[in-house]
Amino acid sequence: MRKAVPLLCCALLWVAAAPLQAQVVSLNYERLSSLEDPLAMEFGDVTYVLNGLADLPLLLDLDGGADRIEAIGNFEFEASTQLSNRWLAAVTYFGQYVSDSAAETSSEEDYTDNLALSVGSYWGTVVLGNVSGIVREQTRRLRGAGNASLAFDDALGRLGDDGGGYLVRFGPWLFSSLIDDDDNVDLGVTYQRPTGTRDYRLTARYTDSTYTTEDRSRSFDSTAFSGVAEVIFGSTRWDLGAGYEHLSSDGLKADRWYASAGGRIKAGVLSLSLEGHYGQIGNEDEVSAAFGIQYDLARGLSVNLGLNHTDGTAERDGTSIIRKRENKAALSMRYSF
């Protein structure tokens, strides 16, 4: 597969020869993101843009475990300027704080951040820094409403935090590519265009990366292919995603396939979503479902509910590849700007 990477990169560069434009780069790869227009101001030749949110959820364990109140806040800041050759240069910073009680594991940090530099023009955009999630965000199924969070809806393999990427748009086509410090590769293509009263979006993604089990007992080389089909009609969206992943480590191999589907509708101040996922690693199942509600109280202020079910276990030769079973409900008050 690695031998095909140079050819794919050359194809992307060939497409970039046509008149194109710089792409907006976001470093928010987390579940929560602001839907409001950002705050913006200009000093001299530099434009500053800021958006963010604060979320206070009550998390209920429906399996009888301990309930808890969390505190989550994040923001994204960008400073950009146009150079004398008309290139757009920008520095983007994203930070997120998660209270100790909100961490899934004791090893998680309270504060995490991403930083990246980008330069773009008609030939596309080059990015450097903590850009590991850029291709994923361009090609993924869009998230559900409220506090819905669908588990397993991605390849298990991940790229390292640091790397470089290239994004380029050609009409309705958006190509994205990424390579990290360990030579892992992420390639994606998105096609989106309205036809009549409907808007259609199709994506495809190839990932060559590494998956480390949760207990860190073993690492796998991961090769994954995935795609998404989406249709939007008015305020209703339906989508379907599917993927295949091959995991290998010191003679231990496993094949994983999965499919996810969902719908989302907005009626006035109320947004609803319902999603489901089914997959297999060998003959062992992984299942998840998510139902979400968002009720808008005022600009940027909303009440959010999520019901999330997760059940997946897979083992090979004494190695636990995945192990997650939980049923949770989350109710929160959220403000975004």
Backbone torsions as a table, in degrees:
resi	resn	phi	psi	omega
1	MET	NA	-36.7	-177.3
2	ARG	-63.5	-28.6	179.7
3	LYS	-67.3	-22.9	-179.2
4	ALA	-81.3	-16.6	-176.0
5	VAL	-60.4	-47.1	179.2
6	PRO	-58.5	-36.6	179.5
7	LEU	-67.2	-40.5	178.5
8	LEU	-65.3	-40.0	178.5
9	CYS	-64.6	-39.1	177.9
10	CYS	-63.8	-36.6	178.4
11	ALA	-64.8	-39.3	177.5
12	LEU	-63.9	-41.0	179.3
13	LEU	-66.9	-34.2	178.6
14	TRP	-65.7	-41.8	177.4
15	VAL	-62.7	-32.5	-177.1
16	ALA	-68.5	-9.0	-180.0
17	ALA	-69.8	-19.7	178.9
18	ALA	-81.2	162.0	178.9
19	PRO	-61.0	122.4	-175.2
20	LEU	-134.2	-171.1	-179.3
21	GLN	-145.3	159.2	179.2
22	ALA	-68.7	147.7	-178.6
23	GLN	-103.8	145.8	173.7
24	VAL	-74.1	130.4	-176.9
25	VAL	-110.1	121.6	175.9
26	SER	-111.9	139.8	180.0
27	LEU	-106.8	12.5	178.7
28	ASN	-89.7	102.5	178.4
29	TYR	-104.0	10.1	-175.3
30	GLU	-88.1	172.3	-177.8
31	ARG	-67.4	-33.3	-175.8
32	LEU	-99.9	130.4	175.9
33	SER	-147.2	150.6	-178.2
34	SER	-77.0	136.4	176.3
35	LEU	-99.6	-1.0	-178.3
36	GLU	-85.2	158.1	174.0
37	ASP	-64.7	136.3	-176.8
38	PRO	-72.2	161.4	171.8
39	LEU	-79.8	135.5	-176.9
40	ALA	-139.3	143.9	175.6
41	MET	-151.4	161.6	-175.9
42	GLU	-130.3	131.2	173.9
43	PHE	-126.5	116.2	-177.1
44	GLY	64.0	-126.2	-179.3
45	ASP	-98.8	9.1	-176.1
46	VAL	-112.4	132.2	175.9
47	THR	-104.4	130.6	-179.4
48	TYR	-111.7	133.0	-178.0
49	VAL	-129.5	135.0	-178.7
50	LEU	-139.7	133.1	167.8
51	ASN	-144.9	164.9	-177.5
52	GLY	-180.0	-174.2	179.4
53	LEU	-157.5	162.6	172.6
54	ALA	-131.7	133.9	-174.4
55	ASP	-134.3	131.0	179.2
56	LEU	-123.1	87.3	-177.4
57	PRO	-94.6	149.6	167.7
58	LEU	-101.2	118.0	-175.3
59	LEU	-104.4	120.2	-177.6
60	LEU	-107.7	126.3	176.0
61	ASP	-88.1	109.3	-175.9
62	LEU	-77.4	-6.4	176.9
63	ASP	-92.2	5.2	176.8
64	GLY	96.9	6.3	177.5
65	GLY	-78.8	-173.0	-176.8
66	ALA	-73.9	134.4	172.2
67	ASP	-86.0	158.9	-179.5
68	ARG	-155.9	159.0	174.5
69	ILE	-107.0	132.1	-177.6
70	GLU	-108.7	170.0	171.2
71	ALA	-141.2	119.9	-178.3
72	ILE	-131.5	135.3	175.8
73	GLY	-146.6	140.5	175.5
74	ASN	-145.3	163.7	177.9
75	PHE	-153.3	156.7	175.7
76	GLU	-132.1	128.8	-176.6
77	PHE	-123.0	136.4	178.6
78	GLU	-135.9	135.7	172.6
79	ALA	-120.6	124.3	-175.8
80	SER	-135.9	153.9	178.0
81	THR	-150.5	154.2	178.0
82	GLN	-96.9	125.1	179.9
83	LEU	-76.4	170.2	-177.0
84	SER	-62.8	-25.4	178.2
85	ASN	-90.6	13.0	177.5
86	ARG	75.8	5.5	172.6
87	TRP	-72.3	146.2	178.4
88	LEU	-101.8	115.8	179.0
89	ALA	-106.4	138.4	-176.7
90	ALA	-146.9	149.7	169.1
91	VAL	-118.9	129.8	-175.6
92	THR	-122.8	136.0	-179.7
93	TYR	-132.2	131.2	175.9
94	PHE	-123.9	133.5	177.6
95	GLY	-132.8	144.0	177.4
96	GLN	-138.4	132.7	175.3
97	TYR	-108.1	131.9	176.4
98	VAL	-127.5	125.9	-179.4
99	SER	-63.2	158.3	-179.0
100	ASP	-55.5	-37.9	-177.0
101	SER	-70.9	-16.9	-177.7
102	ALA	-89.7	-12.5	-175.9
103	ALA	-69.3	136.9	178.2
104	GLU	-71.9	-33.9	178.9
105	THR	-132.7	160.3	-177.7
106	SER	-69.3	-16.8	-177.6
107	SER	-84.6	-9.3	-178.3
108	GLU	-71.1	145.7	179.2
109	GLU	-86.9	150.6	177.1
110	ASP	-66.8	-38.4	-175.5
111	TYR	-126.0	127.0	176.6
112	THR	-126.4	154.1	-179.0
113	ASP	-151.0	162.6	175.8
114	ASN	-132.8	141.6	179.2
115	LEU	-135.7	136.2	-179.5
116	ALA	-149.4	150.9	172.3
117	LEU	-111.1	142.6	179.8
118	SER	-140.8	147.7	175.3
119	VAL	-135.5	127.8	-176.6
120	GLY	-145.4	159.2	177.0
121	SER	-161.4	-154.7	-179.3
122	TYR	-64.5	-19.2	-179.3
123	TRP	-88.2	-0.7	179.6
124	GLY	118.1	-161.5	-176.5
125	THR	-135.0	132.7	174.4
126	VAL	-106.5	133.5	-178.8
127	VAL	-128.2	145.5	177.7
128	LEU	-137.1	139.8	177.0
129	GLY	134.0	-144.1	180.0
130	ASN	-85.2	75.0	-169.6
131	VAL	-114.5	23.9	-171.8
132	SER	-62.6	-23.7	-174.8
133	GLY	-100.8	6.0	-173.4
134	ILE	-63.1	-49.5	-178.1
135	VAL	-65.8	-41.2	177.7
136	ARG	-56.4	-46.8	-177.9
137	GLU	-67.3	-29.6	179.3
138	GLN	-74.0	-27.6	-169.7
139	THR	-116.4	-4.5	-174.5
140	ARG	-76.3	164.7	164.0
141	ARG	-66.3	141.3	-179.9
142	LEU	-70.8	150.8	-175.9
143	ARG	-70.3	158.0	178.8
144	GLY	-77.2	178.3	-177.6
145	ALA	-81.7	161.7	174.2
146	GLY	56.6	-128.5	-179.4
147	ASN	-104.4	25.0	174.9
148	ALA	-68.2	135.9	179.8
149	SER	-146.6	104.9	-175.8
150	LEU	-87.4	118.0	-178.8
151	ALA	-78.2	156.5	174.7
152	PHE	69.7	4.3	-173.5
153	ASP	-82.6	53.3	179.9
154	ASP	-175.7	166.9	170.7
155	ALA	-64.1	150.4	177.2
156	LEU	-73.3	-31.8	-178.7
157	GLY	-66.6	147.6	-179.7
158	ARG	-135.1	148.9	172.2
159	LEU	-85.4	161.3	173.4
160	GLY	-67.6	161.9	-176.1
161	ASP	-63.7	-39.5	-172.3
162	ASP	-96.6	140.6	178.5
163	GLY	177.0	-166.4	179.1
164	GLY	-136.4	150.8	-177.7
165	GLY	-144.0	168.2	179.6
166	TYR	-141.6	127.9	178.2
167	LEU	-123.4	139.6	-178.4
168	VAL	-150.2	137.3	179.3
169	ARG	-111.3	137.3	176.5
170	PHE	-133.6	95.2	-174.7
171	GLY	62.1	-127.5	179.4
172	PRO	-80.0	-0.7	-177.6
173	TRP	-97.6	134.2	173.7
174	LEU	-123.9	119.1	178.9
175	PHE	-104.9	138.3	178.9
176	SER	-138.7	141.7	-180.0
177	SER	-143.3	151.9	-174.7
178	LEU	-152.9	140.8	173.1
179	ILE	-136.7	136.2	-177.8
180	ASP	-102.6	-174.6	-176.4
181	ASP	-63.4	-24.1	-178.5
182	ASP	-99.1	16.3	179.4
183	ASP	65.8	19.9	169.1
184	ASN	-73.3	149.9	-171.1
185	VAL	-128.7	142.1	175.6
186	ASP	-134.4	121.4	-178.7
187	LEU	-126.2	137.3	-179.2
188	GLY	-145.6	155.0	175.1
189	VAL	-141.0	137.7	-179.5
190	THR	-128.8	133.7	174.4
191	TYR	-119.5	124.1	179.8
192	GLN	-141.6	127.7	-177.3
193	ARG	-160.9	137.6	176.0
194	PRO	-77.4	144.6	175.1
195	THR	-136.4	111.9	-175.8
196	GLY	65.0	-125.2	-179.0
197	THR	-96.2	8.5	-178.1
198	ARG	-122.8	153.6	176.6
199	ASP	-116.7	129.3	-177.0
200	TYR	-115.0	141.4	178.2
201	ARG	-136.5	128.5	178.2
202	LEU	-128.1	137.1	179.5
203	THR	-135.2	155.9	172.8
204	ALA	-142.8	147.8	-174.9
205	ARG	-147.7	139.1	173.2
206	TYR	-123.0	131.0	-178.1
207	THR	-131.6	129.0	172.8
208	ASP	-118.8	106.3	-168.9
209	SER	-148.6	-160.4	-177.2
210	THR	-131.2	139.0	175.2
211	TYR	-119.9	124.1	175.8
212	THR	-108.8	127.8	-178.1
213	THR	-61.1	158.6	-174.8
214	GLU	-60.2	-35.1	178.4
215	ASP	-85.2	3.2	176.8
216	ARG	59.2	26.7	179.4
217	SER	-81.7	-21.3	-178.0
218	ARG	-156.3	147.0	174.9
219	SER	-114.2	142.8	-179.8
220	PHE	-118.1	144.3	165.2
221	ASP	-79.5	130.0	-175.3
222	SER	-118.0	129.1	172.0
223	THR	-121.8	119.9	-171.6
224	ALA	-134.3	145.1	173.4
225	PHE	-127.0	138.6	179.0
226	SER	-150.0	161.9	178.7
227	GLY	-154.2	158.1	-178.9
228	VAL	-137.7	138.9	171.8
229	ALA	-123.1	131.5	-174.9
230	GLU	-138.5	142.0	174.5
231	VAL	-133.0	135.6	179.2
232	ILE	-119.5	128.4	177.0
233	PHE	-130.9	107.6	-175.8
234	GLY	63.6	-123.0	180.0
235	SER	-100.0	17.2	-179.0
236	THR	-115.4	135.8	178.5
237	ARG	-129.6	134.7	174.2
238	TRP	-124.6	140.4	178.5
239	ASP	-147.4	158.6	179.8
240	LEU	-139.6	130.5	177.7
241	GLY	-125.9	148.0	178.3
242	ALA	-146.5	153.2	-178.8
243	GLY	-157.6	161.1	175.9
244	TYR	-134.6	139.0	-179.0
245	GLU	-139.4	133.4	175.9
246	HIS	-110.1	124.7	-179.7
247	LEU	-112.6	134.5	178.9
248	SER	-143.7	141.8	-179.2
249	SER	-161.9	110.6	173.4
250	ASP	48.8	52.4	178.7
251	GLY	85.0	-10.8	178.0
252	LEU	-96.0	123.2	-177.9
253	LYS	-128.6	150.6	177.7
254	ALA	-151.4	140.7	176.4
255	ASP	-109.9	134.3	-179.0
256	ARG	-126.1	134.5	171.2
257	TRP	-132.6	154.7	-176.7
258	TYR	-158.6	161.0	175.4
259	ALA	-144.6	141.4	178.8
260	SER	-133.8	146.1	179.0
261	ALA	-147.3	154.6	-179.9
262	GLY	-169.6	169.9	176.9
263	GLY	-141.0	151.5	179.3
264	ARG	-142.2	138.1	-179.9
265	ILE	-137.4	144.7	176.6
266	LYS	-122.0	126.1	179.0
267	ALA	-127.6	99.9	-176.9
268	GLY	64.5	-119.7	-178.3
269	VAL	-91.1	2.0	-175.0
270	LEU	-111.8	130.0	175.2
271	SER	-120.4	135.5	-179.1
272	LEU	-128.9	145.0	175.2
273	SER	-144.8	149.8	176.9
274	LEU	-141.7	127.7	-176.5
275	GLU	-136.0	153.5	176.2
276	GLY	-144.4	153.9	-177.5
277	HIS	-141.6	139.7	173.1
278	TYR	-142.0	136.6	178.0
279	GLY	-154.9	172.7	178.1
280	GLN	-140.8	142.0	166.6
281	ILE	-115.9	105.9	-168.8
282	GLY	67.7	-122.1	177.6
283	ASN	-108.2	13.5	-177.9
284	GLU	-102.6	134.4	-171.3
285	ASP	-88.3	152.0	167.6
286	GLU	-130.2	128.2	-175.1
287	VAL	-134.6	139.5	173.4
288	SER	-151.4	156.9	177.9
289	ALA	-150.0	152.5	-179.0
290	ALA	-148.5	135.3	175.7
291	PHE	-126.2	129.8	-176.2
292	GLY	-133.0	147.6	176.6
293	ILE	-133.9	135.4	171.8
294	GLN	-128.4	126.8	178.3
295	TYR	-117.6	116.9	-177.0
296	ASP	-82.2	119.8	178.7
297	LEU	-88.6	-41.5	-179.2
298	ALA	-160.8	177.9	-179.1
299	ARG	-57.4	115.0	177.7
300	GLY	85.0	-12.9	-177.0
301	LEU	-108.7	128.9	-176.6
302	SER	-149.9	157.9	170.9
303	VAL	-105.5	134.3	-173.1
304	ASN	-130.8	139.3	178.4
305	LEU	-129.5	143.5	175.5
306	GLY	-143.7	136.2	173.0
307	LEU	-118.6	117.7	-171.1
308	ASN	-128.0	128.9	179.1
309	HIS	-118.6	132.8	-179.6
310	THR	-137.7	131.3	178.2
311	ASP	-152.5	104.5	179.6
312	GLY	-154.6	128.7	177.8
313	THR	-141.9	131.0	177.1
314	ALA	-147.6	129.7	179.6
315	GLU	-131.0	146.8	175.1
316	ARG	-140.0	122.3	176.5
317	ASP	49.8	43.0	178.3
318	GLY	81.4	0.0	178.4
319	THR	-99.5	124.5	177.4
320	SER	-83.6	107.0	-179.4
321	ILE	-74.7	-49.4	172.0
322	ILE	-137.6	147.8	175.5
323	ARG	-157.6	101.5	-178.8
324	LYS	-153.6	119.6	176.7
325	ARG	-136.6	119.6	179.1
326	GLU	-164.2	154.1	173.8
327	ASN	-132.1	117.8	-173.9
328	LYS	-134.0	151.0	172.0
329	ALA	-124.1	139.8	-179.5
330	ALA	-132.3	125.9	177.0
331	LEU	-122.0	127.5	-174.9
332	SER	-145.4	157.5	168.8
333	MET	-105.3	128.0	-173.5
334	ARG	-129.8	138.3	173.6
335	TYR	-125.8	128.8	179.8
336	SER	-127.3	150.9	-179.7
337	PHE	-143.4	NA	NA
